[in-house]
Structure formats: C-alpha cells, structure tokens
Amino acid sequence: MSTFIIGIIVLAIGIIVSLSLRKMKKVSFAKNNSGTYTESESKPYAKFAWIPLVASILVFAIATVSSCYTSIETGHTGVVTVFGKVENNTLDAGIHVKAPWQTVIQMDNRVQKATINLECFSSDIQEVSCRYTMNYQINKANAQEIYKTVGIDYYDTVITPNVAESVKTIMAHYTAENLVGNRDSLALEIEELLGQQLEKYNIEVVSTAIEDMDFTDEFTNAVEAKQVAVQNKLKATTEQEQKTMEAQQQAARAKIEAEASAQVAQIKAEAEAEVAKIQAQANLEVAKLQADATEYAGEKEAAKNKAISAELTEELLRYYLIQQWDGKYPETYVGSDGVANIILNSGKESTNKE
C-alpha cells in the first residue's frame, strides 16, 4: 500500500507542477519609438506543462500496478489489512493479486527457537541459574488474530514473559536438591504449563528443554559432600550384603552337601542291602543247585553201585579184596556164625569174643 500512496503523491505533485507551468507568466518590457516602455506578458513554460503531468501519471500507473501484486515467502502467512483494519482472510506462500490500498504483513509460521537465561529460586530459597530453550510456532489459521491481538512482536510481548513465569513457578515447587534429581519431570511440568499459557495467544509449543542449571558454589559443594557420603554408605551396605549373601550361599552349599551325603549314604545302604539280598538269593540258588547236584550224585552213585552189585560175583569180590589188601593180616574176623574172633600171633592163635 505504501507504493500506491507514493504513486498518488507523485501524481498530485505532477499535476500541481503541470498547472504551475501552465499558469507561470513572464513579464517583459519593450521600448517603443516614442521612447517609452510598454509591458507585455507571455507563458513560455506552458508548452512544457505536459512533461511533469505525463511523468507523474506513469509513476502512478507503475506504483498502482506494483501495488496490485504481493509475494509471500515460504513458511510465512500473509495478513491483509486495509488502512490498519485486519481482514479475516490470510494469504499462503506465493504470488497474490490484491487491491492497491491493501497492505500485507508477513507472519513467520515456521518452527522457531527461543533461548532464555533466567534466575530462579527453589522452594528452599536456593538461587538457580537456568538456560531454557523452547521451540514454538504460531497457529497458521489464526495468524490474523495474533497480529490483531499481539502484533508482530509476539516474542517479546508474549513468549518471553510467559516462559519466565512458567519456569519460575514450577521451579519454586522443588527443593534445589530435587531439581537435579527430577529434571525430566520438571521439564514436563514447565512445558505443560507454558503450553496452556501460550495456547491462549494461538502459539503452539513444539518442544522444550532445560539446557543448563547452575547453583551457588556453597550448595554445589554441599551436594557433592552428601553424594560422597551416600556413595560410601552404599558401598558399605553393598559389601555387607555381599558378605551376607556369601555366608548364605556357603550355608546353603553345606546344607546341600549334607543332604547329598545323606542321600548318597541312603542310596549306598539300599544298594548294599539289595546286593546282600541278591547275594543271599544267589547263595540259596547255589546251595539248592549243590543239594540237587549232591542228590543227583548220590542217586548216580547208588545207581552205579546197584549196577555194580548186580554184576558182582564171588570171584570179582575176591579180586577187589586182594587188590585192596596191604599185606597185613586182620586182627579180627567175623565168622559164619556172626561171632567176632581175635586173631593172635599172626593168625596162629585165636580167641572167640562175643
């Protein structure tokens, strides 16, 4: 629109200059024959009056034509205003035709980054230096509303104070020691609160991060000393637990070994009993087999003797007797009457003995 206004101004100046040239007169004096001077008027610049008029018209035409087009950069939204009044429509990236009296303000709708350094206090009144980073973008559909209510300086007007307020508010709920240990939950709470605050201004929070937190030297030294004490206590506890666990494991091993020994002894006893039982059965079987063998041998011997007795004759008996005689006379003999007689003096003397 500024180009169009400049064109109008140039056109107005051209018209004024052209009219001025047309009306501009030149007075001249001429001496006549009588020696007196006569006054005469002329308009020598009137013939040049068309030049500024045509030039201003050309400038106005160029300004008007150029004011009918606008180009919106990629990642921006065009907000249309007419003499300061915001229109309801917006323009996307590209070239657009507009009225010469319309003005287009480009609003950046890309994701932007804001980094803010803050001085905060914890709930236990410890000073905390914090560097907070936020990625954000404006709501493209409501770009005209942002321009209407906040303007193009929405970063300084809305974002900076809301970031400071949200960070300080959430940090005040934590002690300095808990700020370090609960950094993730702290960041989530700040992001949630900040998102609610900026949503009212049609600004979307994309992501946030607490890049750095710094405490006073006194507090840092106290935290380090406490951490050392905690680590030492943890080490001592771990060592004691290790010893306890080793003792328990040793007792468990001893118990297992005792149970195993008892089981081995029981198995051994059972095995020995089974072996004894098997041995006894085997001995019984062997004795039975031997008895059967003895019985069989007796039967065999009886059968043999029976067979032999059936074949024995008096001559054969006398032959066996002779074969068995050692050359000595017997001291007694049995007569036919069944009386034993004692033989004396090598068979020469004998006495009957009942």
C-alpha positions in Angstrom: 0.0 0.0 0.0 2.9 2.4 0.6 3.9 2.1 -3.0 0.3 3.1 -4.0 0.4 6.1 -1.7 3.8 7.2 -3.1 2.2 6.9 -6.6 -0.7 9.1 -5.5 1.7 11.7 -4.0 3.8 11.7 -7.2 0.7 12.1 -9.3 -0.5 15.0 -7.2 2.9 16.7 -7.4 2.9 16.2 -11.2 -0.5 17.8 -11.6 0.5 20.7 -9.4 3.7 21.3 -11.3 1.9 21.0 -14.6 -0.7 23.5 -13.6 2.0 25.8 -12.2 3.9 25.7 -15.5 0.7 26.5 -17.4 0.0 29.5 -15.3 3.5 30.7 -15.0 3.8 34.1 -16.8 6.8 36.0 -17.9 6.6 39.9 -17.9 8.8 41.8 -20.4 9.3 45.5 -21.2 9.9 46.8 -24.7 10.9 50.4 -25.7 8.9 51.9 -28.5 9.7 54.7 -30.9 8.4 57.4 -28.6 11.0 56.3 -26.1 8.5 54.9 -23.6 8.4 51.3 -22.3 5.5 49.0 -22.8 4.8 45.9 -20.6 3.9 42.6 -22.1 3.1 39.1 -20.6 3.8 35.7 -22.0 3.7 32.0 -20.9 6.8 30.4 -22.2 6.7 27.4 -19.9 3.1 26.3 -20.8 4.4 24.2 -23.6 6.4 22.1 -21.1 3.5 21.6 -18.7 2.7 18.1 -20.1 6.0 16.7 -19.1 5.6 16.5 -15.3 2.0 15.5 -15.8 2.8 12.6 -18.0 5.8 11.6 -15.8 3.6 11.6 -12.6 0.9 9.6 -14.4 3.5 7.0 -15.4 4.8 6.8 -11.9 1.3 6.5 -10.5 0.5 3.7 -13.0 3.6 1.8 -12.2 3.0 2.2 -8.5 -0.6 1.1 -8.8 0.2 -2.0 -10.9 3.0 -3.0 -8.5 0.7 -2.5 -5.5 -1.8 -5.0 -7.0 0.7 -7.9 -6.5 2.3 -9.3 -3.4 4.7 -12.2 -2.8 4.5 -14.3 0.3 7.7 -16.2 1.3 7.7 -19.9 2.1 7.0 -20.6 5.7 5.1 -17.3 6.1 1.4 -16.3 6.2 0.2 -13.0 4.8 -2.2 -11.0 7.0 -4.2 -8.5 4.9 -5.1 -5.0 6.3 -6.9 -2.1 4.8 -5.9 1.2 6.4 -4.9 -0.6 9.6 -8.0 -2.8 9.8 -7.2 -6.5 9.7 -9.2 -8.6 7.2 -10.4 -12.1 8.0 -8.6 -13.8 5.1 -4.9 -14.7 5.1 -2.6 -15.4 2.2 -0.4 -18.5 1.8 3.1 -18.6 0.3 3.3 -17.5 -3.3 2.2 -14.5 -5.5 -1.2 -13.0 -5.0 -3.3 -10.2 -6.5 -4.7 -7.6 -4.1 -6.2 -4.2 -4.1 -3.6 -1.3 -4.2 -5.0 0.0 -0.9 -4.5 -3.3 0.9 -1.3 -3.9 3.0 0.1 -7.5 3.6 2.1 -8.2 6.7 4.1 -11.5 6.6 3.9 -13.6 9.8 6.5 -16.4 10.2 4.7 -19.7 10.8 7.8 -21.9 10.8 9.1 -23.6 14.0 11.3 -21.1 15.8 13.7 -21.4 18.6 13.9 -19.2 21.7 16.6 -19.5 24.4 16.1 -17.5 27.6 18.5 -17.2 30.6 16.7 -17.0 33.9 17.5 -16.5 37.5 15.1 -18.6 39.7 14.7 -19.7 43.3 13.8 -23.2 44.6 11.4 -23.9 47.4 14.2 -23.8 49.9 15.3 -20.4 48.7 18.3 -21.6 46.7 19.3 -19.5 43.8 19.3 -21.3 40.5 20.6 -20.1 37.1 18.8 -21.7 34.3 19.0 -21.7 30.5 15.7 -22.7 29.0 15.1 -23.4 25.3 11.8 -23.7 23.6 10.7 -24.5 20.0 7.4 -22.9 19.0 5.3 -21.8 16.0 2.3 -19.7 15.5 -1.1 -21.1 14.6 -1.2 -20.6 10.8 -5.0 -20.5 10.7 -5.1 -17.7 13.3 -2.2 -15.6 12.1 -4.5 -12.6 11.6 -5.8 -13.0 15.2 -2.2 -13.0 16.5 -1.4 -9.9 14.6 -4.7 -8.2 15.7 -4.3 -9.0 19.4 -0.5 -9.2 19.9 1.2 -7.9 16.8 4.4 -9.0 15.1 6.5 -8.6 18.2 4.8 -11.5 19.9 8.1 -13.0 21.0 8.9 -10.1 23.3 5.3 -9.4 24.1 4.0 -12.9 24.9 6.6 -15.6 24.8 9.4 -14.2 26.9 7.3 -13.2 29.9 5.3 -16.5 29.9 8.5 -18.6 29.7 9.9 -16.7 32.6 6.7 -17.1 34.6 6.3 -20.8 33.9 9.8 -21.7 34.7 10.0 -19.8 37.9 6.6 -21.1 39.0 7.4 -24.7 38.6 10.9 -24.5 40.0 9.5 -22.9 43.1 7.7 -26.2 43.8 11.0 -28.2 44.1 13.9 -28.0 46.5 17.3 -27.3 45.0 18.3 -31.0 45.5 15.2 -32.3 43.9 15.7 -30.0 40.9 18.7 -32.1 40.0 17.2 -35.5 40.6 13.8 -34.7 38.9 15.0 -32.8 35.9 12.8 -34.8 33.4 9.5 -34.4 35.4 10.5 -30.7 35.9 10.8 -30.1 32.2 7.5 -31.8 31.5 5.6 -29.7 34.1 7.1 -26.5 32.7 6.2 -27.5 29.1 2.6 -28.3 30.1 2.1 -25.0 32.0 3.8 -23.0 29.2 1.7 -24.7 26.6 -1.5 -23.7 28.4 -0.4 -20.1 28.7 0.6 -19.7 25.1 -2.4 -21.5 23.7 -4.5 -18.5 24.6 -2.4 -16.5 22.1 -2.6 -19.1 19.3 1.0 -20.0 19.8 1.9 -23.7 19.9 4.8 -25.1 22.0 6.6 -27.8 19.9 9.3 -28.9 22.4 11.2 -27.6 25.4 14.4 -28.4 27.1 16.3 -27.3 30.2 19.8 -27.0 28.7 21.6 -26.0 31.9 21.0 -25.5 35.6 23.7 -23.9 37.8 23.7 -23.5 41.6 25.8 -21.5 44.0 29.3 -22.9 44.9 28.2 -23.5 48.6 25.2 -25.6 47.5 27.2 -27.5 44.9 29.9 -28.3 47.5 27.3 -29.5 50.0 25.6 -31.7 47.4 29.0 -33.2 46.4 29.8 -33.9 50.1 26.4 -35.6 50.6 26.8 -37.6 47.4 30.2 -38.8 48.6 28.6 -39.8 52.0 25.8 -41.6 50.2 28.2 -43.5 47.9 30.3 -44.5 50.9 27.2 -45.7 52.8 26.0 -47.5 49.6 29.4 -49.1 49.3 29.5 -50.3 52.9 25.9 -51.6 52.5 26.8 -53.4 49.3 29.9 -55.0 50.9 27.8 -56.2 53.9 25.1 -57.5 51.6 27.8 -59.3 49.6 29.2 -60.9 52.8 25.8 -61.9 54.0 25.0 -63.4 50.6 28.3 -65.3 50.6 27.6 -66.7 54.1 24.1 -67.7 53.0 25.4 -69.3 49.9 28.0 -71.2 51.9 25.4 -72.3 54.4 23.2 -73.4 51.5 26.1 -75.3 49.9 26.8 -77.0 53.3 23.2 -78.0 53.6 23.1 -79.2 50.1 26.3 -81.2 50.6 24.9 -82.7 53.9 21.7 -83.6 52.1 23.6 -85.1 49.2 25.8 -87.1 51.6 22.8 -88.4 53.4 21.2 -89.3 50.1 24.4 -91.0 49.0 24.6 -92.9 52.3 21.0 -94.0 52.0 21.5 -95.0 48.4 24.6 -96.9 49.4 22.9 -98.6 52.2 20.0 -99.5 50.0 22.4 -100.7 47.3 24.3 -102.8 49.9 21.0 -104.3 51.2 20.0 -105.0 47.6 23.4 -106.6 46.9 23.1 -108.7 50.1 19.7 -109.7 49.2 20.8 -110.6 45.7 23.9 -112.5 47.2 21.7 -114.4 49.6 19.3 -115.4 46.8 22.4 -116.3 44.8 23.8 -118.4 47.7 20.4 -120.0 48.1 20.3 -120.8 44.5 23.8 -122.1 44.6 23.0 -124.2 47.7 19.9 -125.5 46.0 21.9 -126.3 43.0 24.6 -128.0 45.1 22.0 -130.0 47.0 20.4 -131.0 43.7 23.9 -131.9 42.5 24.7 -133.9 45.6 21.3 -135.7 45.4 22.0 -136.3 41.8 25.5 -137.6 42.6 24.1 -139.9 45.3 21.4 -141.2 43.0 24.1 -141.6 40.4 26.4 -143.4 42.8 23.5 -145.6 44.1 22.6 -146.5 40.6 26.2 -147.2 39.8 26.5 -149.4 43.0 23.3 -151.1 42.1 24.5 -151.8 38.7 27.8 -153.0 40.0 26.2 -155.2 42.7 24.1 -156.7 40.1 27.2 -157.7 38.2 29.4 -158.7 41.2 30.4 -162.3 41.6 32.4 -164.0 44.4 35.5 -164.2 42.2 35.2 -160.5 41.4 34.9 -159.6 45.1 37.8 -161.7 46.0 39.8 -159.9 43.3 38.9 -156.5 44.6 39.8 -157.6 48.1 43.1 -158.8 47.1 43.7 -155.5 45.2 42.9 -153.6 48.4 44.9 -155.8 50.8 48.0 -154.1 52.2 49.7 -157.4 53.1 48.8 -157.4 56.8 46.5 -159.9 58.5 43.4 -158.6 60.1 43.3 -158.7 63.9 39.7 -159.8 63.9 37.4 -161.5 61.5 33.7 -162.4 61.5 32.8 -166.0 61.3 29.9 -167.5 59.7 28.1 -167.6 62.9 28.4 -163.9 63.3 30.9 -164.0 66.2 33.9 -161.9 66.0 37.2 -163.8 66.5 40.5 -162.2 67.6 43.5 -163.3 65.7 46.7 -163.6 67.7 50.2 -164.5 66.7 49.8 -163.7 63.1 46.8 -165.9 62.8 48.0 -168.9 64.7 46.1 -168.2 67.9 42.5 -167.1 68.1 40.0 -166.3 70.7 36.2 -166.1 70.4 34.7 -163.0 71.6 31.1 -162.5 71.9 
